[in-house]
Amino acid sequence: MTIKAGVGMSRHHNPNVAGREAAEQALQKAGVARPDFTFMFASIGYDQRSLLGVVRETTGGAPLTGCSAEGTINGDDADESNFSVVVTAISSEELHWHNGIARDLERFADRVHLMRESSHERLLERPQDQGARRPGPRDA
């Protein structure tokens, strides 16, 4: 299974230039023309609608998830200025991504808690010889 991924970053103050630069870098580093999924994180100095529009255009309208942030991290560099955008382009022949919105999660808090407990219990039941590590206090 091959996953191609690339990360691009721009600090240009113009949202159209910054979005295009970051998206083009990500596509080039991933070696793809259109990714299957895109992540975008941008600091608060940009007009977010303009930035989002140019990133979506540059990535061919691929599904996109992200948010505005107080800063960005691209693996090599962190930036807490008002003008920084990071785009990650991901493509795979076998994995498929979908984005969505979950609303009113507080109504289902009891179910989420039960699911978390169930997952934690299954992890504890794994045999040690399969490389599973027992969760510690930081895992709770």
VOROBA-688849 format. One line per 2 residues: number of its first residue (from 1); their letters; for each residue z, y, x of N, C-alpha, C, O, CB. Coordinates in steps of 0.001 Angstrom, whole numbers. Each point is the difference from the previous one (the first is absolute). Last residue first. Glycine has a CB too. Example, Ala and Ser with C-alpha at 12.3 -4.5 7.8 and 13.67 -1.06 7.14 Angstrom:
2) SA) 7080/-2250/12850/60/1190/820/730/1090/-770/169/1108/509/-2314/-1736/675  2075/-5092/-894/0/1190/-890/0/1200/900/665/-19/1036/581/-1154/-2928
This chain:
140) AD) 30004/7360/-5062/421/96/-1403/-480/1284/-635/265/243/-1177/1727/-1617/1701  -2449/-24/4180/-1082/-411/-893/350/194/-1467/-884/-67/-854/182/-1573/2569
138) RP) 3696/2380/2064/-962/1091/-103/-1137/-341/-965/-729/896/-426/1300/-223/2768  2886/-3878/-1206/501/1044/-877/-985/1154/-168/30/670/-1032/2259/-1302/1730
136) GP) -4605/-3892/682/1309/520/331/395/1114/-949/-689/235/-993/320/-856/3374  -3138/-3967/-2510/225/1424/-184/1436/380/354/941/-752/-256/-2691/775/-1536
134) RR) -957/-4146/4027/949/273/-1081/217/1504/-116/274/664/1000/859/-2899/-638  -5723/-34/1330/1259/512/510/908/275/-1188/-444/467/-1049/-675/541/3099
132) AG) -3291/-4491/-1001/640/1008/-857/1308/436/619/722/-805/589/-1793/-177/-2635  -2050/-2475/3711/-30/1340/567/616/1071/-878/-56/1184/334/-1949/-1885/842
130) QD) 1782/-4191/-1763/-1280/611/-337/-58/1453/458/-927/729/-355/736/-2268/-1606  4092/-1285/2370/-1022/-473/927/-1392/542/-340/-941/-215/765/2305/-1844/-423
128) QP) 2579/2939/-3036/-11/771/1239/-1135/-435/923/-528/815/757/3000/-521/-962  -2691/-733/-5227/525/-714/1176/-147/855/1251/-1009/682/179/427/-2890/-1238
126) RE) 1207/4307/-3931/-1025/-433/941/641/-730/1178/1047/418/495/-2514/1516/-1178  3844/303/-2979/-215/-1434/-111/-1034/-516/987/-126/-1214/161/739/1386/-2544
124) LL) 493/4522/1880/1141/-709/570/-202/-1511/2/558/-693/851/902/2550/-1619  -4674/891/-1303/-43/216/1437/1142/-750/688/-184/-571/1075/-885/2823/-1443
122) RE) 943/-2187/-4301/-1052/-870/531/-101/135/1505/-242/-985/697/-1005/1174/-2848  4238/2683/-68/489/-1378/-17/-1050/-958/553/340/-919/746/1103/1464/-2723
120) HS) -2658/3963/1442/987/-107/1073/512/-1433/85/146/-539/1097/517/2958/-1411  -3490/-1317/-3235/-744/-12/1259/938/-199/1176/-313/-739/934/-1416/2238/-1937
118) SE) 3695/-974/-3213/-722/-1264/55/-774/-120/1314/9/-1058/629/-190/1052/-3141  2349/4077/1553/968/-1052/301/-687/-1345/162/332/-766/905/1414/2030/-2164
116) RM) -4410/2331/-114/421/193/1392/991/-1093/405/-106/-566/1089/-248/3064/-1301  -1013/-2359/-4246/-1116/-431/841/385/115/1470/-322/-877/801/-1329/1600/-2565
114) LH) 4706/934/-1390/-52/-1467/-42/-1120/-534/885/182/-1010/681/744/1055/-3011  -595/4630/1848/1159/-502/736/-18/-1527/36/256/-594/1048/1075/2628/-1723
112) VR) -4541/72/-1950/-306/216/1421/1133/-544/847/-241/-642/1022/-1120/2692/-1567  2017/-2048/-4060/-979/-1017/401/-347/122/1476/-121/-1003/703/-804/999/-3025
110) DA) 3793/3243/432/673/-1294/19/-951/-1110/430/404/-910/724/1131/1705/-2529  -3232/3612/1223/844/-118/1188/682/-1358/80/118/-568/1086/246/3026/-1157
108) FR) -3643/-182/-3105/-89/-1378/457/873/-268/1223/-218/-974/721/-2089/900/-1629  1839/4372/-1220/185/-893/-1148/58/-1454/430/544/-840/-717/-1724/2489/-725
106) EL) 154/1829/4541/1434/-93/-263/291/-908/-1198/1083/-579/-81/-791/2880/1034  -4770/-1145/376/604/-1136/702/1494/-131/-264/551/-1098/74/-2282/1359/1674
104) DR) -2282/2644/-3474/1235/-407/-683/677/-1204/661/510/-885/-687/-1487/1763/-1424  -3986/-466/3639/796/1010/-698/1254/-635/-596/45/-1203/-256/-2133/2522/-254
102) AI) -2052/-2080/4455/1060/-661/-761/882/1085/-597/531/849/716/-578/-2919/783  -5314/1744/442/1210/799/-187/980/-821/-838/-373/-553/-1034/-928/2756/1184
100) GN) -3030/-3517/3465/424/244/-1373/1259/832/-25/534/390/1038/-1571/-2535/-1753  -3255/-574/3929/1105/943/-101/308/243/-1470/-836/-226/-876/194/1316/3070
98) HW) -1614/-5199/1110/-60/748/-1253/1143/1003/32/1087/-306/491/-2137/-1648/-1785  -1909/-1733/4834/1044/961/-312/-263/652/-1336/-1143/204/-408/1512/199/2833
96) HL) -1608/-5187/684/-466/988/-965/1172/882/-399/1109/-489/-217/-2915/-1077/-631  -50/-2247/4970/1086/690/-707/-586/1054/-925/-1020/615/308/2602/-1020/1617
94) EE) -4538/-2201/778/827/-927/-762/1126/663/-787/409/-514/-1042/-954/-1156/2750  -2679/3883/1280/-836/-837/-862/833/-881/-923/-502/-470/-1022/-1247/483/2790
92) SS) 3047/5011/268/161/-1438/214/-919/-747/-950/-219/420/-1137/2615/-111/1882  -565/5032/1214/-1046/-818/-610/241/-1465/347/417/-326/1111/-2067/2245/-984
90) IA) 3833/3618/79/214/-1439/141/-1112/-753/-721/-409/371/-1100/2910/-30/1264  -714/4879/1893/-1058/-726/-708/164/-1484/290/122/-403/1156/-1712/2389/-1020
88) TV) 4702/2842/79/-162/-1376/458/-1044/-670/-878/115/5/-1225/2284/-116/2064  -658/5455/594/-734/-891/-905/-92/-1368/656/-329/-109/1181/-1009/2040/-2166
86) VV) 4230/3101/1364/-286/-1309/569/-671/-845/-1070/478/-87/-1131/1489/245/2731  -730/5437/-381/-409/-1029/-957/-332/-1275/770/-654/42/1042/-239/1707/-2669
84) SF) 3325/3564/2096/-251/-1296/615/-365/-987/-1098/692/-94/-1014/911/587/2925  508/4553/-1549/-1402/-381/-49/-252/-1255/819/-327/64/1185/-300/2330/-1506
82) NS) 4890/-81/-78/-512/105/-1368/-1439/-492/-124/-514/-116/-1113/2040/2042/761  1838/-4026/4112/-524/1325/-335/-482/4/-1453/1/-1037/-664/-677/1434/3084
80) ED) 2563/-4066/381/767/560/-1114/-451/1415/-340/728/747/-653/1209/-2163/1323  -3647/-3438/1998/-238/1428/-171/762/482/-1228/-206/-509/-1102/-2077/331/2194
78) AD) 1453/-4220/2809/653/472/-1223/-198/1506/-70/-16/681/1024/1746/-2566/-984  -4284/-2629/2622/453/1383/-54/672/283/-1338/-372/-569/-1026/-1476/1251/2590
76) DG) -111/-4908/-371/84/576/1342/708/1340/2/502/442/1034/-2592/-1626/-447  1711/-1163/-4657/183/-1095/945/154/491/1427/787/-550/770/-2102/-897/-2280
74) NI) 952/4341/-2370/-1233/-785/82/98/-1172/969/-1023/-603/326/-216/2664/-885  4209/1624/-2847/101/-850/1178/-1269/-842/35/-368/-610/-1004/2940/551/941
72) TG) -550/5015/-2478/-818/-1208/43/239/-739/1308/418/589/997/-2154/493/-2467  4447/2707/-2171/-609/-262/1286/-799/-1281/-68/35/-710/-1006/1819/1913/2175
70) EA) 280/616/-4937/514/1013/920/-587/-169/1389/140/883/847/1966/-778/-2170  -4835/-1685/-3151/1178/-345/789/438/1183/855/-736/972/170/15/-3375/-139
68) SC) -2678/150/-4429/271/1112/904/1325/-294/683/828/-749/-518/-2118/2424/-927  -1706/-5837/-103/839/1061/-521/30/1168/967/-442/-103/1144/1826/-1576/-2376
66) GT) -4136/-3415/-394/629/823/1014/874/1052/-636/328/-76/-1184/-2245/-327/2706  -2493/-3429/-2370/1402/228/-301/572/851/1120/-395/-135/1158/609/-2062/-2434
64) LP) -5357/331/-851/800/780/935/1423/142/-521/221/227/-1190/-2274/1015/1943  -3207/-3971/-1273/1344/208/-535/889/645/1062/-50/-369/1174/-226/-1614/-2716
62) AG) -4825/3048/2146/856/-1191/89/1353/285/-644/454/1144/23/-1620/-1869/2101  -2956/3599/-1496/743/-213/-1244/862/-1248/2/379/-495/-1061/-2189/1672/-83
60) GT) -748/471/4990/-832/-635/-1026/730/-290/-1294/-397/-898/-743/-895/-79/2565  2812/3370/2255/259/-1449/-14/-747/-704/-1129/278/-1161/-301/1969/1601/1294
58) TE) -2580/4311/-449/-325/-561/1317/175/-1513/33/-739/-691/701/1435/2844/340  591/269/-4972/-1452/77/212/-405/-702/1299/-952/-779/19/896/2953/-1289
56) RV) 4645/-1731/355/-617/-966/-929/-1522/-24/168/-616/-1066/-20/2503/1439/-1615  450/2837/4066/321/-1334/526/-627/-1061/-898/-576/-969/494/2747/1821/503
54) VG) -2532/3621/-2378/-871/-263/1147/296/-1360/625/-919/-644/507/783/3106/-83  2814/-1045/-4123/-1413/-98/-377/-896/-353/1167/-873/-859/-124/1308/2503/-1649
52) LL) 4208/-760/2487/-221/-1287/-667/-1475/-185/-331/-550/-1082/205/2874/1166/-1158  -1053/4096/2642/152/-1035/1018/-312/-1380/-578/-761/-771/585/2495/2176/572
50) SR) -1566/2245/-4110/-1172/90/876/15/-1114/1035/-1016/-652/242/952/3135/-580  3823/-2112/-2449/-1178/-426/-779/-1269/29/863/-817/-919/-59/1901/1801/-2047
48) QD) 3064/745/3923/-62/-1461/-96/-1231/-491/-764/-576/-1028/356/3060/996/-263  -1491/4284/3025/-327/-115/-1417/-295/-1492/-203/-1046/-498/418/98/2937/-645
46) YG) 4165/-1321/4347/-1358/-114/-527/-66/182/-1512/972/-233/-718/-1485/-1289/2599  4565/1405/944/-737/1246/153/-1383/-11/-637/-597/1055/-214/1848/-728/2291
44) IS) 2241/-4018/-1666/-22/838/-1195/-793/1290/109/-110/719/-993/2271/-1676/518  -3143/-3990/2994/1104/955/-91/-314/1073/-1038/-1119/98/-501/1708/-524/2913
42) AF) -2414/-4763/-2537/-326/1351/455/1204/914/-158/761/-108/-961/-3168/-243/341  159/-5060/402/1254/749/3/-295/1353/610/-590/94/1077/2022/-2201/-897
40) MF) -4193/-2582/-2264/-47/1363/511/1377/634/-127/620/-46/-1063/-3058/249/437  -632/-5265/399/1290/682/-99/-181/1406/560/-711/187/987/2027/-2375/-778
38) TF) -4863/-1843/-2321/304/1143/852/1414/495/-268/425/101/-1150/-2855/536/1193  -1274/-5232/-724/1180/750/-438/288/1091/1017/-243/-169/1195/1193/-1858/-2387
36) DP) -4824/-634/1560/445/-578/-1268/1184/773/-566/207/32/-1213/-1017/-2280/1965  -3010/4624/2462/1139/-923/23/260/-593/-1382/-505/491/-1010/1503/819/2899
34) RA) -5574/506/664/797/226/-1205/1145/-1005/-5/-239/-1208/-17/-1781/2082/-1279  -617/-634/5113/-579/1188/-634/781/378/-1261/153/1179/-321/-2420/-1801/1236
32) VG) 4152/-1932/3765/-546/-200/-1343/-576/1312/-526/413/1085/408/1253/-2937/-845  1104/820/4545/-1335/-580/109/-625/-314/-1342/-754/-964/-128/1432/35/2289
30) AK) 3668/3047/-669/-7/-1271/-728/-1348/-708/131/-95/-1211/-202/1770/2152/-1408  -1131/3341/3528/921/-912/691/63/-1369/-676/199/-1017/665/1137/2995/68
28) QL) -3931/1426/-2792/-584/-344/1293/887/-1009/741/-505/-976/556/-581/3255/-442  2668/-473/-4161/-1138/-883/-248/-609/-485/1316/-334/-1176/148/-122/2382/-2309
26) AQ) 3903/2005/2412/524/-1277/-493/-1130/-1003/-219/124/-1164/381/1791/2377/-1472  -3078/3202/2285/650/-690/1121/482/-1384/-430/-200/-986/710/902/3203/259
24) EA) -2413/571/-4317/-1067/-488/872/564/-739/1213/-544/-1025/409/-901/2926/-1162  4517/180/-2186/-658/-1142/-652/-1103/-572/885/-121/-1219/119/642/2209/-2369
22) AE) 1704/2934/3717/929/-1143/-17/-660/-1237/-597/159/-1101/526/1771/2687/-724  -4448/2475/169/279/-466/1370/868/-1258/-2/-334/-990/651/160/3357/160
20) RG) -627/-215/-4959/-1199/-667/499/234/-561/1409/-375/-1136/289/-1052/2674/-1695  4880/1024/-514/-184/-1255/-724/-1191/-790/501/74/-1217/172/958/2278/-2141
18) AV) -271/3283/3758/1050/-944/395/-182/-1354/-675/93/-1037/657/1467/2958/-320  -4431/1665/-1555/-277/-446/1366/1006/-1077/404/-382/-1031/552/-574/3302/37
16) NP) 1644/-266/-4733/-1273/-721/-35/-373/-544/1374/-492/-1123/111/-243/2579/-1999  4649/1283/1314/161/-1342/-556/-1298/-806/-27/28/-1222/144/1822/2124/-1509
14) NH) -271/2868/4959/-888/-52/-1160/58/-1412/-580/-311/-957/708/-1219/2763/259  3876/-863/3036/635/678/-1133/-865/14/-1263/528/170/-1100/676/1233/2750
12) HR) -828/-5221/2449/-770/1186/-375/623/627/-1245/476/-718/-879/-2598/-269/1872  3315/-3103/1491/954/1110/-153/-725/1297/-378/588/1082/12/941/-2175/1674
10) SM) -2283/-4743/-1973/-509/1341/270/1111/1009/-229/884/-186/-836/-3222/-499/173  1151/-5112/1297/939/1107/-200/-704/1316/287/-843/84/894/2800/-1559/-275
8) GV) -2680/-4378/-1682/-504/1279/470/987/1106/-321/744/-87/-977/-3093/-714/679  1776/-5021/728/816/1151/-369/-619/1246/605/-371/19/1174/2462/-1439/-1308
6) GA) -3555/-4056/-1406/-75/1116/921/798/1168/-529/123/183/-1211/-2366/-945/1981  906/-5007/-1438/774/1187/-364/-162/1060/1078/-122/-305/1186/1781/-1106/-2463
4) KI) -3236/-3915/-719/-393/1136/827/786/1211/-479/83/259/-1201/-2418/-1209/1611  2784/-4690/-630/341/1274/-621/-404/1082/981/389/-21/1168/1547/-970/-2517
2) TM) -3020/-4587/494/-114/1202/803/361/1222/-836/-529/202/-1093/-1250/-1288/2503  2512/-4597/-1236/0/1166/-852/0/1238/905/876/161/850/353/-1406/-2728
